[in-house]
Amino acid sequence: MITLDELLHPITRDQFDADYNDRKPLHIPVGEGAPKRALLDWDGFNALLDQSSIWTAQSLKLVFNGQPIPPEQYCVETRSQSGPVVHPSPAKVQTLLAMGASVIAGDVQDLTPELRALSHRLAREFAGLVGANIYCSFGGVQAFDTHFDLHHVFAVQLEGEKTWRLYENRAETPVSYPLEDPELRLWFAETRGKLKTEVRMRPGDVLYLPRGWYHDAITTEGASLHVTFSVTPLYGRILFRLLESAAMQDPAFREWLAPGDTDGDRLGKQLADLGRRLADLSALPAFRDEVLMAQERLIPRSAPYALPERRALTLFRPTGLTPPRVAGPARVAVEWALGQPQFALEDVIAQFDFVSEPALKEAFEAAIRLGVFKPL
């Protein structure tokens, strides 16, 4: 399984954070003697596509010369035990590919052990939501026009070669696009700036692009297969949602606002007071825990099946002793367990998947040592 260190090699994580992370693009050629980084090959991709029942018009998309192909041109309704369903038709998809279309297989981050392992690692390292798309294109075809993304991009060339063109401009911390199609395509072309560099991607090469960096890509000859991992950490907007819940516990935020047209001074003082209260709230350790839990919700937690074996449950009950002071988000899980007649630690880990598993285990092990919870 590929780790983040192997993905970045020979660049160290410290070098990446200091020089490239959210700063500028990074091209890592595979180089002689470097470990093979291919996460998938043509056989593996064909095997995924052959699982036709898992694909929908949303997860398997076709693009021709920068324009999406309408689903009705390659999807058909079929009957299943659950009733009629719409899936891409393998025959129609392959006909359109023969005509020069490109295929994008989306949300593949959990479809193979290799993709899943690297996706989960990226999610943990960047505290962000990770998705993965596989792109298959052919010589002389450009699937997408110039654009920028709203997330980190890690592209790994799997088969064939592809040329990425990077432009001199970068959007400043974008979180949305300013226009809708088709106006957006023209806006990208007008604002991208001059061509800065071209990167020739070969099997095993890695390309990192920070969000907002204008780029496009084209397969110059033969067939190309690459996978991109999108990494989207939380940003400041999350504070508005989290602060709203916390602020409503304070009566000051439930008071009517003074009418500004007749009592502007009182309204100004009231708003200043509320602002100070928000600043105080955001500085509390408990609010930091809320942010940590929001980040943890973005990170998948592995729970591989091992049937026919069933997991053994470790059961406990509260003893009534005063629990230790638990720091961090694990506190909410301990408080829940204290209110149960009995519980399974495995159930706690499953229910509180927004708290890191190591933190949960550490907190409960400490409580068990102190006799707060007794094994059954």
C-alpha positions as CSV (number, residue, x, y, z in Angstrom):
1,M,0.0,0.0,0.0
2,I,1.3,3.4,-0.9
3,T,1.9,5.9,1.9
4,L,2.0,9.7,1.6
5,D,5.8,9.6,2.1
6,E,6.1,7.2,-0.8
7,L,3.8,9.3,-2.9
8,L,6.0,12.4,-2.4
9,H,9.4,10.6,-2.5
10,P,12.1,12.0,-2.9
11,I,10.4,15.1,-1.5
12,T,10.0,14.8,2.3
13,R,6.8,15.9,4.0
14,D,8.7,18.7,5.7
15,Q,9.9,20.0,2.3
16,F,6.4,19.6,0.9
17,D,4.8,21.6,3.7
18,A,7.5,24.3,3.6
19,D,7.7,24.9,-0.2
20,Y,4.6,23.5,-1.9
21,N,1.6,22.8,0.3
22,D,-1.0,25.3,-0.8
23,R,1.8,27.4,-2.4
24,K,2.8,26.1,-5.8
25,P,2.7,23.1,-8.1
26,L,5.1,20.1,-7.6
27,H,6.0,17.6,-10.3
28,I,7.6,14.4,-9.1
29,P,9.0,12.2,-11.9
30,V,9.1,8.6,-11.0
31,G,12.9,8.4,-11.7
32,E,15.1,5.4,-12.1
33,G,15.0,3.1,-9.1
34,A,12.0,4.8,-7.6
35,P,9.3,2.5,-6.3
36,K,6.5,1.9,-8.8
37,R,3.6,4.1,-7.8
38,A,1.0,2.7,-10.1
39,L,-2.2,2.2,-8.1
40,L,-4.1,0.7,-11.0
41,D,-3.4,-0.6,-14.5
42,W,-5.5,-1.2,-17.6
43,D,-6.6,-4.6,-16.4
44,G,-7.7,-3.3,-13.1
45,F,-9.6,-0.4,-14.7
46,N,-11.3,-2.7,-17.1
47,A,-12.3,-4.9,-14.2
48,L,-13.8,-2.0,-12.4
49,L,-15.8,-0.9,-15.5
50,D,-17.0,-4.5,-16.0
51,Q,-18.9,-4.1,-12.7
52,S,-21.6,-2.3,-14.6
53,S,-24.2,-2.5,-11.8
54,I,-22.1,-0.1,-9.6
55,W,-22.0,2.7,-12.1
56,T,-24.5,5.5,-12.6
57,A,-24.7,8.6,-14.8
58,Q,-23.3,10.5,-11.8
59,S,-20.3,8.3,-11.1
60,L,-19.4,7.4,-14.8
61,K,-19.3,10.4,-17.0
62,L,-18.3,10.9,-20.6
63,V,-16.8,14.1,-22.1
64,F,-16.0,15.0,-25.7
65,N,-13.9,18.0,-26.5
66,G,-14.6,19.7,-23.2
67,Q,-18.4,19.1,-23.3
68,P,-20.2,16.5,-21.1
69,I,-22.1,13.9,-23.1
70,P,-25.7,13.7,-21.9
71,P,-26.5,10.6,-19.9
72,E,-29.3,9.6,-22.2
73,Q,-26.7,9.0,-25.0
74,Y,-24.9,6.3,-23.1
75,C,-27.2,5.1,-20.3
76,V,-30.1,2.6,-20.5
77,E,-32.8,1.5,-18.2
78,T,-32.5,-2.1,-17.0
79,R,-34.6,-4.3,-14.8
80,S,-33.3,-5.6,-11.4
81,Q,-34.7,-7.4,-8.4
82,S,-35.3,-4.0,-6.9
83,G,-37.1,-2.6,-9.9
84,P,-36.0,-0.6,-13.0
85,V,-32.6,1.1,-12.7
86,V,-30.6,3.3,-15.1
87,H,-26.9,2.3,-15.7
88,P,-24.3,3.2,-18.3
89,S,-24.4,0.7,-21.2
90,P,-21.0,-0.8,-21.7
91,A,-21.6,-1.1,-25.5
92,K,-22.6,2.5,-25.8
93,V,-19.8,3.7,-23.6
94,Q,-17.2,1.9,-25.7
95,T,-18.7,3.2,-28.9
96,L,-18.4,6.8,-27.7
97,L,-14.8,6.1,-26.6
98,A,-14.0,4.8,-30.0
99,M,-15.3,8.2,-31.4
100,G,-12.8,10.0,-29.1
101,A,-14.7,10.6,-25.9
102,S,-13.0,10.5,-22.5
103,V,-14.4,8.6,-19.5
104,I,-14.3,9.8,-15.9
105,A,-15.0,7.2,-13.2
106,G,-15.8,9.2,-10.1
107,D,-15.9,8.4,-6.4
108,V,-13.5,5.4,-6.8
109,Q,-11.6,6.1,-3.5
110,D,-13.0,2.9,-1.9
111,L,-13.2,0.6,-4.9
112,T,-9.8,-1.1,-4.5
113,P,-7.6,-1.7,-1.4
114,E,-4.8,0.5,-2.9
115,L,-7.0,3.5,-3.7
116,R,-8.7,3.2,-0.3
117,A,-5.5,3.1,1.7
118,L,-4.0,6.2,0.0
119,S,-7.3,8.1,0.2
120,H,-7.6,7.4,3.9
121,R,-4.0,8.4,4.4
122,L,-4.5,11.7,2.6
123,A,-7.7,12.4,4.6
124,R,-5.8,11.8,7.9
125,E,-2.7,13.8,6.9
126,F,-4.7,16.9,5.7
127,A,-7.8,16.6,7.9
128,G,-9.9,16.8,4.8
129,L,-12.5,15.2,2.6
130,V,-10.9,13.0,0.0
131,G,-12.4,11.8,-3.3
132,A,-10.7,10.0,-6.2
133,N,-11.5,10.1,-9.9
134,I,-10.0,8.0,-12.7
135,Y,-9.6,9.6,-16.1
136,C,-9.2,7.7,-19.4
137,S,-8.5,9.7,-22.5
138,F,-6.9,9.2,-25.9
139,G,-4.4,10.9,-28.2
140,G,-5.3,14.4,-29.4
141,V,-8.3,14.7,-27.0
142,Q,-8.7,17.3,-24.3
143,A,-11.4,16.3,-21.9
144,F,-11.6,19.6,-20.0
145,D,-10.9,23.2,-20.9
146,T,-8.7,25.4,-18.7
147,H,-10.0,25.6,-15.1
148,F,-8.9,25.6,-11.5
149,D,-10.1,23.3,-8.7
150,L,-11.5,24.2,-5.3
151,H,-9.3,21.6,-3.5
152,H,-5.7,20.2,-3.4
153,V,-5.1,17.9,-6.4
154,F,-2.7,14.9,-6.3
155,A,-2.6,13.4,-9.8
156,V,-0.9,10.0,-10.4
157,Q,-0.2,8.9,-13.9
158,L,-1.1,5.2,-14.2
159,E,-0.7,4.3,-17.8
160,G,0.4,6.1,-21.0
161,E,1.4,9.8,-21.0
162,K,-0.3,13.1,-20.6
163,T,0.8,16.7,-20.8
164,W,-0.5,19.1,-18.2
165,R,-0.3,22.8,-19.0
166,L,0.0,25.1,-16.0
167,Y,-0.7,28.8,-16.3
168,E,0.7,31.8,-14.5
169,N,-2.4,32.9,-12.6
170,R,-3.9,31.5,-9.5
171,A,-7.3,32.3,-7.9
172,E,-7.0,33.5,-4.3
173,T,-8.4,30.8,-1.9
174,P,-11.5,30.1,-4.0
175,V,-14.4,28.2,-2.4
176,S,-16.8,28.5,-5.4
177,Y,-16.9,29.6,-9.0
178,P,-18.1,33.1,-10.0
179,L,-20.1,32.0,-13.0
180,E,-22.1,29.2,-14.4
181,D,-21.5,27.3,-17.6
182,P,-21.1,28.2,-20.4
183,E,-19.9,31.7,-19.3
184,L,-17.4,30.0,-16.9
185,R,-15.4,28.4,-19.7
186,L,-14.8,31.8,-21.3
187,W,-14.0,33.4,-18.0
188,F,-11.4,30.8,-17.2
189,A,-9.7,31.4,-20.7
190,E,-9.7,35.1,-20.1
191,T,-8.3,35.0,-16.6
192,R,-5.7,32.2,-16.7
193,G,-2.8,34.3,-17.8
194,K,0.1,33.1,-19.9
195,L,1.3,29.5,-20.1
196,K,3.8,29.1,-17.3
197,T,5.0,25.5,-17.9
198,E,4.2,22.2,-19.4
199,V,4.6,18.9,-17.5
200,R,4.9,15.6,-19.3
201,M,3.4,13.0,-17.0
202,R,4.7,9.4,-17.4
203,P,3.6,6.2,-15.5
204,G,4.4,6.7,-11.8
205,D,4.7,10.4,-12.0
206,V,2.9,12.6,-9.4
207,L,1.7,16.1,-9.9
208,Y,0.5,18.3,-7.0
209,L,-1.6,21.4,-7.7
210,P,-2.8,23.7,-4.9
211,R,-6.4,24.9,-5.2
212,G,-7.0,27.8,-7.5
213,W,-4.1,27.0,-9.9
214,Y,-5.2,27.3,-13.6
215,H,-4.4,24.2,-15.7
216,D,-5.6,21.9,-18.4
217,A,-4.3,18.6,-19.8
218,I,-4.2,16.7,-23.0
219,T,-3.2,13.2,-24.1
220,T,-0.9,13.8,-27.0
221,E,-0.8,10.2,-28.3
222,G,-1.9,6.7,-27.4
223,A,-4.1,6.2,-24.4
224,S,-3.7,7.7,-21.0
225,L,-5.0,6.6,-17.6
226,H,-4.5,8.7,-14.4
227,V,-6.2,9.1,-11.1
228,T,-6.6,12.3,-9.2
229,F,-7.2,12.6,-5.5
230,S,-9.0,15.7,-4.4
231,V,-8.3,16.8,-0.8
232,T,-10.7,19.4,0.7
233,P,-10.0,20.5,4.3
234,L,-12.4,22.6,6.2
235,Y,-12.0,26.4,6.1
236,G,-13.2,29.3,8.1
237,R,-16.9,29.1,7.0
238,I,-17.4,26.1,9.3
239,L,-17.0,28.4,12.3
240,F,-20.3,30.1,11.5
241,R,-22.2,26.8,11.7
242,L,-20.4,25.7,14.8
243,L,-20.6,29.0,16.6
244,E,-24.3,29.3,16.0
245,S,-25.0,26.3,18.0
246,A,-22.7,27.3,20.8
247,A,-23.8,31.0,20.8
248,M,-27.5,30.1,21.3
249,Q,-26.7,28.8,24.7
250,D,-25.9,32.4,25.7
251,P,-29.1,34.6,26.4
252,A,-27.4,37.6,24.8
253,F,-27.7,36.0,21.4
254,R,-31.4,35.4,22.0
255,E,-32.1,39.1,22.7
256,W,-33.8,41.3,20.2
257,L,-31.5,43.6,18.3
258,A,-32.1,47.3,18.9
259,P,-33.7,49.2,16.0
260,G,-30.8,50.8,14.2
261,D,-32.7,53.6,12.6
262,T,-33.9,55.0,15.9
263,D,-31.2,53.8,18.4
264,G,-28.0,53.3,16.3
265,D,-25.7,53.8,19.3
266,R,-27.4,51.0,21.3
267,L,-27.3,48.7,18.3
268,G,-23.6,49.4,17.8
269,K,-22.8,48.6,21.4
270,Q,-24.9,45.4,21.2
271,L,-23.2,44.2,18.1
272,A,-19.8,45.0,19.6
273,D,-20.7,43.0,22.7
274,L,-21.9,40.0,20.6
275,G,-18.7,40.1,18.7
276,R,-16.6,39.9,21.9
277,R,-18.7,37.1,23.1
278,L,-18.1,35.2,19.8
279,A,-14.4,35.8,20.1
280,D,-14.5,34.4,23.7
281,L,-16.5,31.4,22.5
282,S,-14.1,30.6,19.7
283,A,-11.1,30.7,22.1
284,L,-12.6,28.1,24.5
285,P,-11.0,24.6,24.5
286,A,-14.5,23.1,24.1
287,F,-15.0,25.0,20.8
288,R,-11.7,23.7,19.6
289,D,-12.9,20.2,20.3
290,E,-16.0,21.0,18.1
291,V,-13.7,21.9,15.3
292,L,-11.6,18.8,15.8
293,M,-14.8,16.7,15.7
294,A,-15.9,18.4,12.5
295,Q,-12.5,17.5,10.9
296,E,-12.7,13.9,12.1
297,R,-16.1,13.5,10.4
298,L,-14.3,14.0,7.1
299,I,-11.9,11.1,7.7
300,P,-13.0,7.6,6.8
301,R,-12.5,5.0,9.5
302,S,-11.5,1.6,8.3
303,A,-13.6,-1.4,9.5
304,P,-12.8,-4.3,7.2
305,Y,-15.1,-7.2,7.1
306,A,-13.8,-10.6,8.1
307,L,-16.9,-12.8,7.7
308,P,-17.8,-15.5,8.7
309,E,-16.1,-14.4,11.9
310,R,-18.0,-12.0,14.0
311,R,-16.3,-9.4,16.2
312,A,-16.0,-10.2,19.9
313,L,-17.6,-7.4,22.0
314,T,-15.9,-6.1,25.1
315,L,-18.7,-5.2,27.5
316,F,-18.5,-2.7,30.4
317,R,-20.8,-1.0,32.9
318,P,-20.3,2.2,34.8
319,T,-19.4,1.7,38.5
320,G,-20.7,5.0,39.8
321,L,-17.2,6.3,40.6
322,T,-16.3,9.8,39.6
323,P,-14.7,9.7,36.1
324,P,-11.3,11.4,35.4
325,R,-11.3,14.7,33.6
326,V,-11.2,13.8,29.9
327,A,-9.6,16.4,27.6
328,G,-10.6,16.7,24.0
329,P,-13.5,15.3,22.0
330,A,-13.3,11.9,23.7
331,R,-15.1,13.6,26.6
332,V,-18.5,13.3,24.8
333,A,-18.1,9.6,24.4
334,V,-17.2,9.0,28.0
335,E,-20.2,11.1,29.2
336,W,-22.5,9.0,27.0
337,A,-21.1,5.8,28.3
338,L,-21.6,7.0,31.9
339,G,-25.3,7.2,31.2
340,Q,-25.7,3.6,29.9
341,P,-26.4,0.5,32.1
342,Q,-23.8,-1.3,30.0
343,F,-22.1,-0.8,26.7
344,A,-19.6,-2.4,24.2
345,L,-16.4,-0.5,23.5
346,E,-16.8,-1.5,19.9
347,D,-20.2,0.2,19.8
348,V,-18.7,3.4,21.3
349,I,-16.1,3.5,18.5
350,A,-18.7,2.9,15.9
351,Q,-21.1,5.5,17.2
352,F,-18.6,8.2,17.9
353,D,-16.8,8.0,14.5
354,F,-16.3,11.8,14.8
355,V,-13.8,11.3,17.5
356,S,-10.4,9.8,16.7
357,E,-10.2,6.1,17.6
358,P,-6.9,6.3,19.4
359,A,-8.3,9.2,21.5
360,L,-11.3,7.1,22.4
361,K,-9.3,4.1,23.4
362,E,-6.9,6.1,25.5
363,A,-9.8,7.8,27.3
364,F,-11.6,4.6,28.1
365,E,-8.5,2.7,29.1
366,A,-7.7,5.4,31.6
367,A,-11.3,5.3,33.0
368,I,-11.1,1.4,33.2
369,R,-7.8,1.6,35.1
370,L,-9.4,3.9,37.6
371,G,-12.4,1.6,38.0
372,V,-14.9,4.0,36.5
373,F,-16.0,1.2,34.1
374,K,-16.0,-2.5,35.0
375,P,-15.7,-5.3,32.5
376,L,-18.7,-7.7,32.3
